[in-house]
Amino acid sequence: MTDNDLIWNTFLRAAWGATPEHLRELKEFEEDALNGRRPADVYPQVVEARAVGEQAHGLAQALAQVFQDSGETAARNWIDEKTGSLDRRIGKNLNHELGKMLKRQQTYYRRRDEPQDRSSVRTAVVEGQHRNSLRQQRPSTNWSIYIDETGSNFDETAQGLPGSDKAVGRIVALAVPAGTDMLPTRGFHAADGTSSEVDAMLQRVLDAAVGILGFSVQDHTSRHRYWVGHVVHLIRWTLLQLPVPAGNDGCKVHIYIEKRGSFNERTSLDIVRHTLESELSARDPQRYGHLELDLRFMDKSNPMNGYVDAVAFTWGSPSSASKDRLEKSLLLGHCLIDANETSLHHLYLSLNQHGPLAPGDWYALCTAATSDPEGGFLSRALDRLGHDLQQHPGQWERYLAEVQTRLHTKQYSLPELGNAIAWLQRHADKTHTLPGFLQLQLSSSNLALANHQGRISRELSLSCLKWIKQLRDEVPQMACEALLRLNSTLTNDFEFDALDQEIEDWLEQPVAVAGLLNYGKLQSTKGQLLAFRGHARQALPYFEEALSSFARLSDPAQAMRESRQTRAYRLIAMMDAAVMRESGSSAASTPKIITEMMQHFGDREPECISSQIAHSAQADRFDHHLWLRAMVCFPHALAEAREAYLKQSMHWQTGQDHPWPLIYTYRAWLLRDAGRTVSAQQQLDNAINVCMSLDHGPTLVWMAEVLRTLAPALALDLGNEHPSLAQREYLQKRLPLAPHAELTAFARAVSGQTISHAGILAHLAACLPFNFH
């Protein structure tokens, strides 16, 4: 740095304000001036420049008030009046500050004149995962990472601010794998753009196969006082999560950091590069044994800077448009980490520390590893933790206690619990034994996993049933819960009577043995099994008994939740009984069913229910299915409701799990009845595609085959999506108890003649009994 540069930079840092970071730089500048390599008169000039800069900072604050109160002309006159006899650098700085104020004002007017401040960005979170989450990106050995910040306070002053304050420093990384094509942003700067322009830029990011990670400097893991420390923290955090294939021959990561203050293109980052390469290659040699980092600063002209700038601006801006954009982007909590939130992102930092994980972090790792790709970093870290247990006596017992606590407080899901128990079993030594109740949970988890993967396991079913019977007196409620889960698994395999005797035995016990909640579920399960076997009328009393049990629960929210689900089962059984004429004339029972359906939906009229349901999304998908099923079952009685639903087709939402295939199917039926054949074909095609997703088990594959058979019955042509001989053979082996003869009869009926509306419903009920349709 030349003498003149040193003096000028001293003035600038003082003029920018006395933040800890600027004070640190000012101290370094003064030490540089005194180091003996510069002329003796440089130090006095540096001291003077600092004093002049501090004066300029105070005047700039006063200028901002003049501009706000009286406008541009008054501000210019004020500058002329105040700076006539002052150092010329002050006048230059004040004019520069006024220019920035004018630019912000112009941007404000442009945004104010936009027709609306609602964001147009759209994205989705699928099974809890944001598509721009770093972990969700395809692995690559060549990445480019762009880093930008928003906010002004990156020191301890940020801790005293509200988390929503725009001054709080936030830093964002955009990770782009090689081969990802994104148009250059041509100097785009979000702070100068309109809301619609920022929307468009952010939408490009959301639509691209790129990862995003950002954090607030208020986060408890970021123990840094200066901006550059937070940047290095984010780089480390990003690299720990970056999808890089294990066992690669070389990995290159280019990191571009938007310059700030004295950090610019001429600043060397070699020491940071060497430190990170050494640290990461030691921590994870499978991924980073051959890591090459390239770190450099960039300016706003970088063709990719506009993308990361749009993300950072959206997070930090307090405007209503930005808040709406941030909410609709779904980035917060998935890719952008709220201060002090506990998240999967923090787990990577915990794994970077030495020593055993805390029990809560260990359980979080077991949970995260369930979705980790084979050979992924988290899975390998979990294995390494098990191998290191001998170095930490008592740690296995602490992890066991964590599982027991979660079981007691019911803070778990079955897959994550099974993974944790399996880990404990795998890494237990001769002195460690899993308690029987954990063996039961492990059996339940393994059975659920086998069912999800499309595997019938008689051995696992028998093992689970063995533990249920063995532990019935020791932990009756846990045993009953396992029985209910086992029944659900067997139901998905069309085994509707395998546990009849066990369920009857439990129902004969006093309510207190299973507990009131489980007893109600047993009553509901008994009704469901009868309905699945085609005895809808006989199922109704069991649903009514279950509703009486749930009404006695002391927790109103739980009582409402369980009752609503069971009322839905009861309504489905009532529809089946009416359609199959088990309860006499279907015409006579229809008004009663529709009345009860209206009560289920809050005593609203059918047309109002249709309008509301048409706008509903994932959270209301089961009610959505129930109402569509009713409109298909009773086309004449609910004709106006059908019309109201179809009028809202532009608002229809989508989903990828059950019962969305049935929602699509019933939409197709309504559209076909309304003469909208092309749209109907699209909806039925959507239904089959969702059923055939790789994530779904054989029950939905069976559903897809039934829907392919349904298509010609509705006079819908799906092209090549016709019933398949190979698919039928697979299902004969995988689901031997499924109603194969009934599906064959349905296909034969379709090929022979036109089937009536009631006939189609009867075939559908035979192939997809009860709530399978």
GUNU-369303 format. One record per residue (C-alpha): residue number from 1; residue in one letter; x, y, z. Coordinates in steps of 0.001 Angstrom, whole numbers, plus 500000, padded with zeros to 6 digits. Example, Ala and Ser with C-alpha at 12.3 -4.5 7.8 and 13.67 -1.06 7.14 Angstrom:
2
     n   res       xx       yy       zz
     1     A   512300   495500   507800
     2     S   513670   498940   507140
REM end
This chain:
773
     n   res       xx       yy       zz
     1     M   500000   500000   500000
     2     T   501446   503386   499027
     3     D   501720   506231   501521
     4     N   498857   508091   499843
     5     D   496685   504940   499851
     6     L   497380   504463   503545
     7     I   496343   508036   504344
     8     W   493219   507866   502150
     9     N   492099   504503   503584
    10     T   492559   505875   507089
    11     F   490218   508751   506233
    12     L   487650   506360   504715
    13     R   487550   503949   507681
    14     A   487072   506848   510093
    15     A   484377   508350   507850
    16     W   482528   505009   507751
    17     G   482040   504943   511530
    18     A   483721   503539   514623
    19     T   482754   499865   514388
    20     P   485127   497341   516006
    21     E   486203   496232   512543
    22     H   486995   499775   511388
    23     L   488784   500519   514666
    24     R   490920   497410   514165
    25     E   491865   498564   510660
    26     L   492627   502092   511888
    27     K   494950   500652   514519
    28     E   496702   498571   511853
    29     F   497088   501648   509627
    30     E   498665   503630   512469
    31     E   501037   500760   513268
    32     D   501942   500555   509579
    33     A   502743   504282   509558
    34     L   505083   503791   512544
    35     N   506894   500663   511362
    36     G   509995   502583   510247
    37     R   509726   501734   506573
    38     R   507717   504860   505784
    39     P   508800   508536   505844
    40     A   508510   510212   509227
    41     D   505810   512639   508053
    42     V   503376   509829   507142
    43     Y   502277   509090   510708
    44     P   501136   512687   511450
    45     Q   499185   512665   508181
    46     V   497520   509372   509161
    47     V   496534   510819   512531
    48     E   495158   513909   510795
    49     A   493272   511797   508231
    50     R   491595   509886   511033
    51     A   490464   513078   512741
    52     V   489159   514498   509450
    53     G   487348   511221   508741
    54     E   485663   511238   512129
    55     Q   484500   514800   511440
    56     A   483197   513692   508027
    57     H   481255   510839   509658
    58     G   479484   513223   512025
    59     L   478621   515624   509193
    60     A   477322   512747   507041
    61     Q   474840   511829   509749
    62     A   473668   515441   509928
    63     L   473411   515538   506117
    64     A   471124   512508   506143
    65     Q   468725   514336   508440
    66     V   468762   517471   506237
    67     F   468069   515384   503139
    68     Q   465234   513537   504852
    69     D   463625   516742   506149
    70     S   464191   519166   503249
    71     G   465262   517289   500111
    72     E   468123   517396   497596
    73     T   468463   521161   496999
    74     A   468616   521948   500719
    75     A   471163   519161   501192
    76     R   473435   520534   498450
    77     N   473211   524047   499889
    78     W   473991   522641   503329
    79     I   477127   520893   501992
    80     D   478351   524108   500346
    81     E   477711   526062   503526
    82     K   479381   523586   505874
    83     T   482424   522579   503819
    84     G   483634   525892   502447
    85     S   486457   526149   504976
    86     L   486904   522424   505719
    87     D   489281   519800   504362
    88     R   488303   519053   500746
    89     R   488047   515333   501569
    90     I   485016   516087   503717
    91     G   483197   517780   500844
    92     K   484072   514913   498515
    93     N   482791   512369   501040
    94     L   479555   514285   501706
    95     N   478779   514571   497995
    96     H   479407   510843   497650
    97     E   477031   510138   500548
    98     L   474396   512422   499010
    99     G   474716   510500   495746
   100     K   473958   507250   497581
   101     M   470946   508866   499261
   102     L   469592   509999   495901
   103     K   470089   506547   494424
   104     R   468218   504942   497327
   105     Q   465436   507488   496924
   106     Q   465098   506701   493203
   107     T   464951   502989   493961
   108     Y   462306   503627   496602
   109     Y   460134   505546   494119
   110     R   460532   502810   491490
   111     R   459425   500182   493972
   112     R   456613   502331   495332
   113     D   455183   502765   491844
   114     E   455031   499011   491189
   115     P   451430   497742   490961
   116     Q   451818   495336   493912
   117     D   454298   494251   496538
   118     R   453416   490554   496581
   119     S   456186   488284   495418
   120     S   455788   485960   492457
   121     V   458509   483461   493446
   122     R   457487   479817   493790
   123     T   459223   476685   495019
   124     A   458418   473564   497016
   125     V   459648   471553   499961
   126     V   459318   467817   499288
   127     E   459350   465436   502265
   128     G   460880   468141   504409
   129     Q   463723   468916   501996
   130     H   464191   472191   500117
   131     R   465400   471655   496566
   132     N   468192   474201   497125
   133     S   469466   472580   500305
   134     L   473187   471873   499970
   135     R   472737   468217   500911
   136     Q   470167   467735   498140
   137     Q   472495   468681   495287
   138     R   474089   466121   493008
   139     P   477664   465257   494045
   140     S   480441   466888   492044
   141     T   484220   467188   492258
   142     N   484168   470716   490863
   143     W   482272   473522   492593
   144     S   482112   477304   492488
   145     I   480922   479038   495659
   146     Y   479869   482711   495716
   147     I   479642   484572   499026
   148     D   477866   487842   499809
   149     E   476564   489544   502923
   150     T   473740   491790   504018
   151     G   473546   494044   507056
   152     S   476120   496327   508636
   153     N   476885   494933   512100
   154     F   479250   491974   512140
   155     D   480658   492586   515624
   156     E   479302   492202   519154
   157     T   476833   495057   518619
   158     A   474742   492665   516489
   159     Q   473974   490572   519583
   160     G   471986   493405   521129
   161     L   469727   493884   518101
   162     P   466411   492149   517361
   163     G   466938   489199   515021
   164     S   464800   490894   512355
   165     D   466837   494129   512356
   166     K   468280   494857   508910
   167     A   471572   495920   510528
   168     V   472270   492378   511770
   169     G   475002   490839   509636
   170     R   473986   487836   507544
   171     I   476277   485945   505179
   172     V   475136   483722   502302
   173     A   476911   481143   500134
   174     L   475663   479991   496728
   175     A   477220   476662   495665
   176     V   477157   475907   491932
   177     P   478384   472533   490608
   178     A   480327   472417   487348
   179     G   478068   472016   484337
   180     T   475252   474156   485747
   181     D   474358   476832   483217
   182     M   473124   480135   484618
   183     L   472858   483318   482590
   184     P   475257   486126   483625
   185     T   473583   488710   485852
   186     R   475200   491700   484059
   187     G   475955   493868   487089
   188     F   472603   493285   488780
   189     H   472388   494749   492283
   190     A   469268   493876   494256
   191     A   469330   497076   496319
   192     D   468866   499073   493084
   193     G   466259   496796   491498
   194     T   462488   496713   491662
   195     S   460708   493963   493545
   196     S   459776   492209   490316
   197     E   463406   492301   489143
   198     V   464603   490769   492415
   199     D   461806   488180   492145
   200     A   463002   487181   488691
   201     M   466621   486886   489824
   202     L   465756   484818   492887
   203     Q   463443   482576   490866
   204     R   466374   481711   488606
   205     V   468266   480581   491690
   206     L   465340   478554   493042
   207     D   464880   476824   489683
   208     A   468569   475924   489305
   209     A   470370   472852   490654
   210     V   472370   474943   493117
   211     G   472792   474881   496885
   212     I   472303   477730   499357
   213     L   473606   478109   502901
   214     G   473485   481253   505011
   215     F   473637   482228   508663
   216     S   473184   485231   510912
   217     V   476159   486478   512918
   218     Q   473873   486132   515938
   219     D   474172   482355   515549
   220     H   475784   480796   518611
   221     T   478346   478907   516504
   222     S   479854   482057   514996
   223     R   482258   483321   517626
   224     H   483909   486030   515558
   225     R   484190   489765   515987
   226     Y   485023   490731   512422
   227     W   483365   490220   509055
   228     V   486225   488161   507627
   229     G   485996   485692   510533
   230     H   482327   485081   509771
   231     V   483172   484547   506097
   232     V   485746   481869   506926
   233     H   483203   480267   509279
   234     L   480659   480065   506447
   235     I   483250   478646   504038
   236     R   484114   475887   506510
   237     W   480417   475217   507185
   238     T   479654   475033   503465
   239     L   482554   472702   502690
   240     L   481523   470323   505480
   241     Q   478108   469886   503814
   242     L   479175   470082   500176
   243     P   478163   466959   498185
   244     V   481499   465577   496975
   245     P   481766   461893   495955
   246     A   483872   459804   498316
   247     G   487031   458226   496935
   248     N   487572   460870   494241
   249     D   490967   461453   492602
   250     G   490731   465218   492919
   251     C   488311   467905   494056
   252     K   488446   471577   493085
   253     V   486425   474245   494867
   254     H   486573   477863   493685
   255     I   485356   480381   496268
   256     Y   484510   483971   495322
   257     I   483880   486455   498146
   258     E   482409   489878   497426
   259     K   485041   492405   498442
   260     R   484455   494588   501471
   261     G   486491   497420   502943
   262     S   490215   496739   502671
   263     F   489574   493164   501503
   264     N   489763   493251   497716
   265     E   491189   491462   494689
   266     R   494749   492168   495848
   267     T   494227   490533   499264
   268     S   495958   487167   499604
   269     L   493923   484340   501119
   270     D   496676   481724   500904
   271     I   496880   481134   504650
   272     V   493120   480539   504818
   273     R   493351   478178   501841
   274     H   496177   476118   503361
   275     T   494419   475938   506737
   276     L   491117   474725   505286
   277     E   492758   472215   502937
   278     S   494713   470713   505830
   279     E   491740   470661   508190
   280     L   489256   469121   505754
   281     S   491603   466518   504310
   282     A   492290   465312   507866
   283     R   488618   465378   508881
   284     D   487222   463607   505798
   285     P   489966   462123   503588
   286     Q   487407   460165   501549
   287     R   485994   463418   500192
   288     Y   488817   465882   500619
   289     G   492031   463864   500467
   290     H   492855   465610   497175
   291     L   491194   468975   497794
   292     E   492328   472059   495870
   293     L   490861   475341   497066
   294     D   490948   478609   495165
   295     L   489855   481582   497306
   296     R   489621   485116   495980
   297     F   487647   488321   496351
   298     M   485292   489497   493596
   299     D   483547   492758   492819
   300     K   479956   493312   491782
   301     S   480826   492876   488108
   302     N   481257   489112   488549
   303     P   478592   487529   486287
   304     M   477329   485314   489143
   305     N   477321   487921   491897
   306     G   473758   489053   491191
   307     Y   472359   485664   492176
   308     V   473868   485460   495649
   309     D   473179   489190   496063
   310     A   469460   488572   495431
   311     V   469387   485878   498132
   312     A   471230   488034   500681
   313     F   469098   491110   499924
   314     T   465862   489147   500261
   315     W   466944   487872   503660
   316     G   468066   491230   505012
   317     S   465595   493723   503536
   318     P   462792   494857   505891
   319     S   460357   495720   503067
   320     S   457032   493905   502878
   321     A   457867   492698   499359
   322     S   461128   491138   500543
   323     K   459451   489543   503537
   324     D   456827   488035   501250
   325     R   459547   486884   498839
   326     L   461515   485288   501681
   327     E   458425   483495   502956
   328     K   457490   482148   499523
   329     S   461059   481078   498764
   330     L   460875   478719   501788
   331     L   464607   479318   502285
   332     L   464410   480366   505928
   333     G   464868   477389   508220
   334     H   466015   475156   505355
   335     C   468901   476978   503677
   336     L   469101   480189   505695
   337     I   469646   479515   509384
   338     D   467797   481575   511952
   339     A   469896   482728   514882
   340     N   470169   480071   517591
   341     E   467897   477565   515860
   342     T   468958   473949   516261
   343     S   469305   472454   512816
   344     L   470954   469753   510798
   345     H   473437   472372   509612
   346     H   474802   472701   513158
   347     L   475375   468959   513303
   348     Y   478137   469270   510723
   349     L   479942   471739   512965
   350     S   479559   469405   515948
   351     L   481151   466605   513925
   352     N   484094   468882   513211
   353     Q   484948   468961   516924
   354     H   487061   466364   518698
   355     G   485614   463954   521245
   356     P   482248   462150   521440
   357     L   479018   463803   520412
   358     A   476579   464945   523060
   359     P   473604   462535   523335
   360     G   471226   464982   521642
   361     D   473659   465495   518755
   362     W   474188   461732   518476
   363     Y   470433   461191   518134
   364     A   470251   464007   515565
   365     L   473028   462266   513633
   366     C   471100   458971   513703
   367     T   468079   460864   512379
   368     A   470007   462647   509618
   369     A   471771   459463   508539
   370     T   468418   457887   507603
   371     S   468319   460196   504564
   372     D   472061   460243   503880
   373     P   473159   458617   500598
   374     E   475062   455346   500877
   375     G   478632   456091   501913
   376     G   477683   459690   502758
   377     F   479601   461819   505235
   378     L   477002   461542   508005
   379     S   476752   457749   507717
   380     R   480517   457443   507850
   381     A   480666   459815   510815
   382     L   478112   457656   512628
   383     D   480170   454523   512006
   384     R   483346   456274   513124
   385     L   481602   457342   516313
   386     G   480767   453703   517041
   387     H   484325   452548   516480
   388     D   485605   455252   518859
   389     L   483295   454242   521728
   390     Q   486000   452261   523531
   391     Q   487880   455506   524115
   392     H   484897   456994   525962
   393     P   483600   454715   528752
   394     G   479987   455323   529652
   395     Q   479099   456986   526354
   396     W   477028   454013   525100
   397     E   474922   454187   528272
   398     R   474421   457939   527801
   399     Y   473173   457350   524253
   400     L   470875   454582   525510
   401     A   469468   457005   528098
   402     E   468751   459521   525309
   403     V   466657   456920   523465
   404     Q   464802   455978   526642
   405     T   464038   459637   527363
   406     R   462656   460174   523866
   407     L   460507   457071   524163
   408     H   459147   458256   527481
   409     T   458360   461744   526165
   410     K   457271   460440   522720
   411     Q   459735   462746   520945
   412     Y   460607   460497   518023
   413     S   459568   459072   514685
   414     L   459863   455355   514020
   415     P   462595   455447   511312
   416     E   464945   457671   513326
   417     L   464297   455684   516505
   418     G   465006   452433   514693
   419     N   468260   453804   513330
   420     A   469380   454882   516807
   421     I   468477   451537   518403
   422     A   470134   449594   515574
   423     W   473299   451644   516131
   424     L   473222   450827   519846
   425     Q   472760   447153   519055
   426     R   475538   447178   516470
   427     H   478049   448852   518764
   428     A   477165   447131   522038
   429     D   479988   445180   523668
   430     K   479631   442127   525908
   431     T   478656   444285   528883
   432     H   475825   446026   527024
   433     T   472362   444546   526468
   434     L   469398   446219   524817
   435     P   466287   446111   527041
   436     G   463364   444125   525668
   437     F   461207   447196   525056
   438     L   463939   448600   522786
   439     Q   464109   445264   520958
   440     L   460382   445704   520359
   441     Q   460891   449208   518972
   442     L   463714   447953   516752
   443     S   461530   445157   515389
   444     S   458737   447648   514680
   445     S   461137   449994   512928
   446     N   462705   447236   510817
   447     L   459263   446004   509819
   448     A   458168   449501   508781
   449     L   461364   449928   506754
   450     A   460887   446571   505024
   451     N   457318   447504   504161
   452     H   458406   450880   502780
   453     Q   461037   449159   500619
   454     G   458476   446733   499238
   455     R   459694   443629   501072
   456     I   457357   441172   502779
   457     S   459130   439806   505833
   458     R   457269   437093   507663
   459     E   460306   436719   509920
   460     L   460167   440384   510983
   461     S   456401   440204   511528
   462     L   456763   437147   513761
   463     S   459649   438756   515653
   464     C   457596   441868   516292
   465     L   454578   439826   517380
   466     K   456795   437751   519705
   467     W   458003   440876   521507
   468     I   454453   442282   521670
   469     K   453229   439169   523475
   470     Q   456313   438913   525681
   471     L   456154   442546   526840
   472     R   452386   442890   527184
   473     D   452507   442746   530993
   474     E   455712   444806   531327
   475     V   454955   447720   528991
   476     P   451345   447187   527859
   477     Q   450821   450546   526178
   478     M   454052   450277   524197
   479     A   453142   446713   523196
   480     C   449695   447867   522081
   481     E   451187   450700   520011
   482     A   453498   448178   518325
   483     L   450509   445920   517587
   484     L   448691   448820   515933
   485     R   451764   449585   513802
   486     L   452118   445917   512862
   487     N   448479   445837   511810
   488     S   449004   448920   509629
   489     T   451937   447225   507912
   490     L   449970   444019   507290
   491     T   446992   446035   506026
   492     N   449193   447560   503341
   493     D   449890   443995   502204
   494     F   446125   443278   502054
   495     E   446305   441057   505171
   496     F   443070   442198   506763
   497     D   442513   439322   509215
   498     A   446001   438285   510354
   499     L   445720   439995   513751
   500     D   441992   439586   514367
   501     Q   442454   437400   517423
   502     E   445154   439607   518985
   503     I   442988   442720   518556
   504     E   439976   440927   520063
   505     D   442115   439855   523035
   506     W   443184   443445   523675
   507     L   439612   444718   523372
   508     E   438517   442215   526021
   509     Q   440979   443685   528527
   510     P   440075   446620   530786
   511     V   440539   449965   529061
   512     A   443358   450898   531454
   513     V   445592   448075   530179
   514     A   446036   449577   526714
   515     G   445191   453083   527861
   516     L   442187   455072   526685
   517     L   443878   456437   523546
   518     N   445112   453035   522396
   519     Y   441795   451412   523271
   520     G   440000   453866   521009
   521     K   442513   453128   518261
   522     L   441885   449385   518698
   523     Q   438142   449982   518286
   524     S   438770   452084   515184
   525     T   441171   449454   513819
   526     K   438545   446745   514259
   527     G   436123   448845   512229
   528     Q   438708   449503   509539
   529     L   439501   445797   509139
   530     L   435808   444979   508738
   531     A   435452   447750   506144
   532     F   438500   446482   504259
   533     R   436867   443046   504050
   534     G   433738   444580   502539
   535     H   431601   444674   505700
   536     A   431089   448420   505835
   537     R   427769   448278   507701
   538     Q   429199   446044   510470
   539     A   432176   448417   510812
   540     L   430070   451446   511772
   541     P   429427   450507   515445
   542     Y   433162   450127   516078
   543     F   433847   453600   514691
   544     E   431099   455008   516916
   545     E   432585   453264   519973
   546     A   436009   454669   519098
   547     L   434542   458168   518881
   548     S   433058   457719   522356
   549     S   436477   456682   523686
   550     F   438257   459631   522094
   551     A   435654   462013   523512
   552     R   436844   461010   526999
   553     L   440473   462043   526391
   554     S   441640   464874   528645
   555     D   443682   466563   525908
   556     P   441161   468482   523737
   557     A   443574   468806   520809
   558     Q   444332   465083   520775
   559     A   440661   464218   521168
   560     M   439792   466445   518211
   561     R   442586   465021   516056
   562     E   441733   461367   516692
   563     S   437988   461956   516421
   564     R   438291   463773   513109
   565     Q   440279   460921   511584
   566     T   437836   458296   512844
   567     R   434829   460326   511641
   568     A   436439   460300   508202
   569     Y   436739   456491   508374
   570     R   433099   456296   509418
   571     L   431971   458512   506536
   572     I   433933   456401   504046
   573     A   432314   453249   505430
   574     M   428881   454898   505182
   575     M   429575   455768   501533
   576     D   430675   452204   500820
   577     A   427586   450801   502528
   578     A   425350   453082   500459
   579     V   427062   452361   497142
   580     M   427108   448601   497763
   581     R   423476   448779   499011
   582     E   424332   447076   502266
   583     S   422116   449450   504219
   584     G   419157   449382   501914
   585     S   418484   451962   499246
   586     S   421470   454158   498553
   587     A   419073   456956   497614
   588     A   417530   456822   501094
   589     S   420881   457007   502909
   590     T   422445   459701   500723
   591     P   420892   462752   502484
   592     K   422050   461458   505887
   593     I   425610   460956   504631
   594     I   425740   464403   503022
   595     T   424365   466012   506190
   596     E   427043   464325   508306
   597     M   429651   465287   505728
   598     M   428586   468937   506001
   599     Q   428889   468689   509790
   600     H   432393   467243   509394
   601     F   433338   470347   507389
   602     G   431971   472834   509917
   603     D   428285   472933   508905
   604     R   429039   474623   505590
   605     E   426995   474226   502428
   606     P   428387   471793   499810
   607     E   429300   474585   497352
   608     C   431249   476396   500086
   609     I   433054   473195   501018
   610     S   434046   472710   497378
   611     S   435387   476247   497059
   612     Q   437452   475885   500214
   613     I   438759   472397   499412
   614     A   439748   473464   495894
   615     H   442273   475901   497421
   616     S   443567   473498   500085
   617     A   447098   472092   500136
   618     Q   449114   469362   501848
   619     A   447814   469856   505382
   620     D   444198   469230   504303
   621     R   444838   466429   501812
   622     F   442793   463786   503683
   623     D   439728   466039   503908
   624     H   440289   466879   500234
   625     H   440169   463183   499330
   626     L   437088   462600   501488
   627     W   435072   465370   499821
   628     L   436090   464385   496294
   629     R   435132   460787   497054
   630     A   431688   461984   498153
   631     M   431192   464048   494975
   632     V   432075   461017   492844
   633     C   429830   458680   494859
   634     F   426817   461022   494768
   635     P   426988   462849   491406
   636     H   423363   464003   491386
   637     A   422989   465054   495016
   638     L   426258   467012   494868
   639     A   425996   468305   491287
   640     E   426305   471976   492296
   641     A   429239   471188   494586
   642     R   430952   469466   491655
   643     E   430474   472543   489506
   644     A   431813   474823   492254
   645     Y   434923   472646   492632
   646     L   435647   472563   488901
   647     K   435307   476342   488660
   648     Q   438292   476641   491014
   649     S   440568   474336   488987
   650     M   443145   477110   488525
   651     H   443726   477003   492311
   652     W   444155   473237   492621
   653     Q   447259   472245   494578
   654     T   449466   469199   494055
   655     G   451331   466678   496216
   656     Q   453442   463551   496007
   657     D   452248   461284   498825
   658     H   449052   459437   499753
   659     P   446203   460258   499152
   660     W   447217   462627   496323
   661     P   446921   459867   493671
   662     L   443279   459444   494694
   663     I   442735   463219   494650
   664     Y   444076   463326   491077
   665     T   441911   460329   490152
   666     Y   438680   461842   491445
   667     R   439530   465152   489797
   668     A   439903   463220   486543
   669     W   436498   461623   487068
   670     L   434807   464989   487690
   671     L   436534   466545   484678
   672     R   435555   463627   482468
   673     D   431906   463930   483567
   674     A   432092   467653   482704
   675     G   433391   466881   479204
   676     R   436945   468146   479871
   677     T   438629   465012   478580
   678     V   442145   466349   478002
   679     S   442384   467756   481528
   680     A   440928   464530   482904
   681     Q   443618   462480   481159
   682     Q   446318   464742   482590
   683     Q   444992   464321   486131
   684     L   444780   460534   485878
   685     D   448252   460437   484371
   686     N   449481   462479   487362
   687     A   447880   459958   489705
   688     I   449679   457017   488108
   689     N   453018   458834   488009
   690     V   452842   459610   491733
   691     C   451953   455981   492497
   692     M   454970   454781   490520
   693     S   457443   457049   492309
   694     L   460550   455158   493446
   695     D   459854   456310   497006
   696     H   456565   454438   497194
   697     G   455927   450835   498119
   698     P   453975   448054   496391
   699     T   450543   449140   497617
   700     L   450719   452249   495446
   701     V   452110   450191   492551
   702     W   448939   448102   492874
   703     M   446896   451298   492944
   704     A   448591   452421   489719
   705     E   447579   449169   488030
   706     V   443978   449614   489152
   707     L   443988   453200   487853
   708     R   445329   452027   484485
   709     T   442342   449687   484354
   710     L   440013   452494   485430
   711     A   441136   454767   482574
   712     P   439274   452980   479736
   713     A   436248   452546   482015
   714     L   436125   456363   482104
   715     A   436800   456505   478344
   716     L   440189   458125   478975
   717     D   443128   457273   476735
   718     L   446479   457276   478543
   719     G   448455   456026   475561
   720     N   451047   453519   476708
   721     E   449835   453591   480307
   722     H   447733   450452   479867
   723     P   447601   447477   482252
   724     S   450878   445612   481991
   725     L   451389   441838   482078
   726     A   454838   442255   483636
   727     Q   453420   444535   486315
   728     R   450662   442042   487086
   729     E   453215   439225   487481
   730     Y   455299   441353   489848
   731     L   452252   442170   491948
   732     Q   451178   438506   492095
   733     K   454486   437754   493816
   734     R   454760   440903   495909
   735     L   451128   441178   497047
   736     P   449733   437642   496877
   737     L   446706   438558   499011
   738     A   445673   441534   496861
   739     P   442356   441050   494990
   740     H   443923   439861   491731
   741     A   440784   438030   490572
   742     E   438732   441186   491099
   743     L   441213   443251   489067
   744     T   441064   440686   486263
   745     A   437258   440867   486367
   746     F   437427   444675   486197
   747     A   439720   444540   483160
   748     R   437455   441986   481475
   749     A   434370   444130   482130
   750     V   436100   447218   480714
   751     S   437064   445457   477512
   752     G   433614   443966   476997
   753     Q   431149   446832   477387
   754     T   430406   450245   478794
   755     I   430138   450108   482576
   756     S   427658   452208   484544
   757     H   428745   454745   487142
   758     A   427659   452418   489953
   759     G   429403   449515   488251
   760     I   432706   451369   488076
   761     L   432433   452262   491771
   762     A   431729   448624   492632
   763     H   434787   447404   490701
   764     L   436920   450129   492258
   765     A   435796   449124   495757
   766     A   436571   445477   495028
   767     C   440108   446275   493837
   768     L   440878   449120   496268
   769     P   438759   448439   499352
   770     F   437727   451022   501953
   771     N   440090   454017   502156
   772     F   442466   452542   499567
   773     H   440065   454367   497244
REM end
